[in-house]
Amino acid sequence: MNSGLIRSQSPVLLVGGGDCPPDLLAPLLARTRTRVAADGGAAALLSAGVMPDAVIGDLDSLSQAHRAQIPAERIHHITEQDSTDFDKCLRNIDAPLVYAAGFLGARLDHQLAAMTVLTRRPDRPCLLVGREDVVALCPPTLTLELPVGSRFSLYPMAEVGGSSRGLRWPIDGLRFTPDHVTGTSNETDAPWVELRLDAPRMLVILPLQALPALERALLEAPARWPARA
């Protein structure tokens, strides 16, 4: 597996150039020691008084003023245009978990692209954090504690099946596909939810308040998906 440009034994914060207000960014800064900017996401870190440990991307959104503030050795220009800046960053971060802010909200096409990258890089555990929701690719097994009645949405990016415990509407025996069967607006009916998936294709979408539970579940997941060939 490519170890990438950034290697960390603790979670890493990745900041994009989208919707990333200070009140969303501050608790993520408190959770991390390594902070990476995806191109123009450097602006949000610099505005918060934080020097990025790395800036990765095609650099078409990094202003000259912000670039001048960042040491040259921390700027990594990846010129290819076949992937998004989010993809360029995620494939170059080797960490137990990546918190990604500034990729949800604002533009729907950017959100869809970010979710697609989660399935393209299933070996890189990543948690997209927005104003209202948190989104992650389900690992092979996911166990998390949530209040009964919590919104618990599942969305397939391609065909996938599995089993569940603790959901009002179990998923056992279903084959999910984006154009036929999806799992949005489910909810918990027990304090613990357990999921088992047969492919790295299912997104879990929870309220922002569920961030601590989802991050803990991702960090404690007993297995990861392998890198895609």
NORCOR-V490186 format. One record per residue. N is the residue number from 0. RES is the residue in three letters. PSI is psi in whole degrees, 0 to 359 (NA if undefined). OMEGA is omega in degrees with one decimal (* if undefined). D_CENTER is the distance of its C-alpha to the mean C-alpha in whole Angstrom. Layout:
N/RES/PSI/OMEGA/D_CENTER + N/RES/PSI/OMEGA/D_CENTER
This chain:
0/MET/136/177.8/19 + 1/ASN/120/-178.5/19 + 2/SER/340/174.3/18 + 3/GLY/189/-177.0/17 + 4/LEU/328/-175.7/18 + 5/ILE/124/176.8/16 + 6/ARG/131/-178.1/17 + 7/SER/143/176.1/16 + 8/GLN/358/177.1/17 + 9/SER/165/-177.9/15 + 10/PRO/151/-177.7/12 + 11/VAL/143/174.5/11 + 12/LEU/129/175.7/10 + 13/LEU/125/-175.8/9 + 14/VAL/126/177.4/11 + 15/GLY/179/-175.7/11 + 16/GLY/7/-179.7/15 + 17/GLY/210/-174.9/14 + 18/ASP/108/-177.2/14 + 19/CYS/74/-178.2/14 + 20/PRO/159/-178.4/17 + 21/PRO/323/-178.1/18 + 22/ASP/339/173.4/18 + 23/LEU/322/-175.5/14 + 24/LEU/321/-172.1/14 + 25/ALA/310/-179.8/17 + 26/PRO/334/177.3/16 + 27/LEU/324/173.9/13 + 28/LEU/322/-179.5/15 + 29/ALA/337/-178.2/17 + 30/ARG/348/-168.7/15 + 31/THR/158/174.0/15 + 32/ARG/339/178.4/17 + 33/THR/127/-176.0/16 + 34/ARG/128/-177.5/14 + 35/VAL/141/175.9/14 + 36/ALA/136/170.1/14 + 37/ALA/101/177.7/13 + 38/ASP/244/-175.5/17 + 39/GLY/353/174.2/18 + 40/GLY/345/176.6/15 + 41/ALA/330/-178.1/18 + 42/ALA/317/-178.6/20 + 43/ALA/320/177.9/18 + 44/LEU/315/-180.0/18 + 45/LEU/322/178.6/22 + 46/SER/333/178.0/22 + 47/ALA/4/-179.9/21 + 48/GLY/22/-177.7/23 + 49/VAL/126/175.7/21 + 50/MET/122/178.6/22 + 51/PRO/140/173.0/19 + 52/ASP/336/176.5/19 + 53/ALA/149/170.5/18 + 54/VAL/123/-174.7/18 + 55/ILE/136/175.4/16 + 56/GLY/188/177.7/17 + 57/ASP/355/172.0/20 + 58/LEU/22/178.4/21 + 59/ASP/350/-179.8/22 + 60/SER/359/179.6/21 + 61/LEU/114/-177.5/22 + 62/SER/157/178.4/25 + 63/GLN/325/180.0/28 + 64/ALA/316/178.8/28 + 65/HIS/322/179.2/25 + 66/ARG/323/-178.9/25 + 67/ALA/339/-178.7/29 + 68/GLN/347/-172.0/27 + 69/ILE/131/177.6/25 + 70/PRO/136/-174.6/27 + 71/ALA/325/-176.8/27 + 72/GLU/349/178.4/26 + 73/ARG/355/-177.3/22 + 74/ILE/123/-175.8/22 + 75/HIS/104/-176.6/21 + 76/HIS/115/176.8/22 + 77/ILE/111/-166.8/21 + 78/THR/338/-174.1/23 + 79/GLU/147/-175.6/22 + 80/GLN/18/179.8/21 + 81/ASP/358/179.4/20 + 82/SER/161/178.4/16 + 83/THR/166/175.8/14 + 84/ASP/326/177.0/14 + 85/PHE/315/177.7/10 + 86/ASP/315/179.2/11 + 87/LYS/321/-179.0/14 + 88/CYS/309/-172.8/12 + 89/LEU/321/-179.3/9 + 90/ARG/348/-179.6/12 + 91/ASN/13/175.8/14 + 92/ILE/121/177.1/12 + 93/ASP/103/-175.9/14 + 94/ALA/161/178.9/12 + 95/PRO/331/-178.9/12 + 96/LEU/144/174.0/9 + 97/VAL/124/169.8/6 + 98/TYR/123/-176.8/6 + 99/ALA/111/179.0/5 + 100/ALA/150/-178.8/8 + 101/GLY/20/179.0/10 + 102/PHE/349/174.9/9 + 103/LEU/151/-179.2/10 + 104/GLY/171/179.2/13 + 105/ALA/273/-174.3/16 + 106/ARG/124/-178.7/16 + 107/LEU/322/-178.8/16 + 108/ASP/324/177.2/16 + 109/HIS/323/178.2/13 + 110/GLN/315/179.4/11 + 111/LEU/320/178.9/12 + 112/ALA/319/179.8/12 + 113/ALA/318/179.5/8 + 114/MET/325/175.9/8 + 115/THR/321/179.5/11 + 116/VAL/325/177.6/9 + 117/LEU/321/179.5/7 + 118/THR/336/178.3/10 + 119/ARG/332/-178.2/12 + 120/ARG/61/-173.6/10 + 121/PRO/341/179.7/10 + 122/ASP/356/-178.3/12 + 123/ARG/92/-178.4/9 + 124/PRO/126/-174.3/7 + 125/CYS/140/-179.1/3 + 126/LEU/109/175.3/3 + 127/LEU/129/-175.9/3 + 128/VAL/122/177.9/7 + 129/GLY/186/-179.4/10 + 130/ARG/326/-173.9/14 + 131/GLU/332/-169.6/14 + 132/ASP/160/167.0/11 + 133/VAL/142/-174.2/8 + 134/VAL/137/176.3/6 + 135/ALA/157/171.1/5 + 136/LEU/129/179.7/8 + 137/CYS/129/171.0/11 + 138/PRO/179/-179.2/12 + 139/PRO/322/177.0/16 + 140/THR/133/-179.7/17 + 141/LEU/127/178.4/15 + 142/THR/123/-179.8/17 + 143/LEU/153/-178.2/17 + 144/GLU/127/-178.5/19 + 145/LEU/155/174.0/19 + 146/PRO/144/176.3/22 + 147/VAL/135/-178.1/24 + 148/GLY/4/179.0/24 + 149/SER/141/173.0/20 + 150/ARG/133/-177.6/18 + 151/PHE/98/-177.0/17 + 152/SER/141/175.3/15 + 153/LEU/135/178.6/15 + 154/TYR/122/-178.8/14 + 155/PRO/139/174.2/15 + 156/MET/347/174.2/14 + 157/ALA/183/-176.2/18 + 158/GLU/133/-178.8/20 + 159/VAL/149/175.9/19 + 160/GLY/176/179.9/21 + 161/GLY/200/179.1/21 + 162/SER/162/-177.3/23 + 163/SER/156/167.5/22 + 164/ARG/142/176.2/24 + 165/GLY/5/176.9/24 + 166/LEU/145/179.1/23 + 167/ARG/320/176.8/25 + 168/TRP/99/-177.6/25 + 169/PRO/155/-178.3/25 + 170/ILE/1/-177.0/23 + 171/ASP/131/175.6/26 + 172/GLY/356/-179.8/27 + 173/LEU/145/169.6/25 + 174/ARG/114/-176.1/24 + 175/PHE/140/170.3/21 + 176/THR/150/-176.8/21 + 177/PRO/331/-175.0/19 + 178/ASP/8/-177.7/23 + 179/HIS/287/-177.2/25 + 180/VAL/121/174.4/23 + 181/THR/173/-174.4/20 + 182/GLY/37/-178.2/19 + 183/THR/156/175.0/18 + 184/SER/30/167.0/20 + 185/ASN/175/176.7/21 + 186/GLU/162/-178.7/21 + 187/THR/144/173.3/22 + 188/ASP/17/176.2/26 + 189/ALA/160/-177.7/25 + 190/PRO/337/-178.8/24 + 191/TRP/136/175.2/22 + 192/VAL/134/175.8/20 + 193/GLU/130/177.4/20 + 194/LEU/144/170.6/18 + 195/ARG/125/-177.5/19 + 196/LEU/151/-177.9/18 + 197/ASP/2/178.7/20 + 198/ALA/153/179.6/17 + 199/PRO/67/-173.6/14 + 200/ARG/0/-174.2/14 + 201/MET/126/174.6/13 + 202/LEU/141/170.3/10 + 203/VAL/132/-175.5/11 + 204/ILE/117/-175.3/11 + 205/LEU/161/173.8/12 + 206/PRO/153/-179.2/14 + 207/LEU/327/-178.9/13 + 208/GLN/341/-179.5/16 + 209/ALA/4/-178.3/14 + 210/LEU/310/-178.7/11 + 211/PRO/320/-178.9/14 + 212/ALA/319/-178.3/14 + 213/LEU/320/179.2/11 + 214/GLU/320/178.2/10 + 215/ARG/317/-179.6/14 + 216/ALA/320/179.2/14 + 217/LEU/320/179.7/11 + 218/LEU/330/-177.0/13 + 219/GLU/1/-179.4/16 + 220/ALA/132/-174.1/15 + 221/PRO/344/-179.1/18 + 222/ALA/153/174.6/17 + 223/ARG/158/170.2/15 + 224/TRP/146/174.4/15 + 225/PRO/163/175.3/17 + 226/ALA/144/176.6/16 + 227/ARG/141/179.7/17 + 228/ALA/NA/*/21
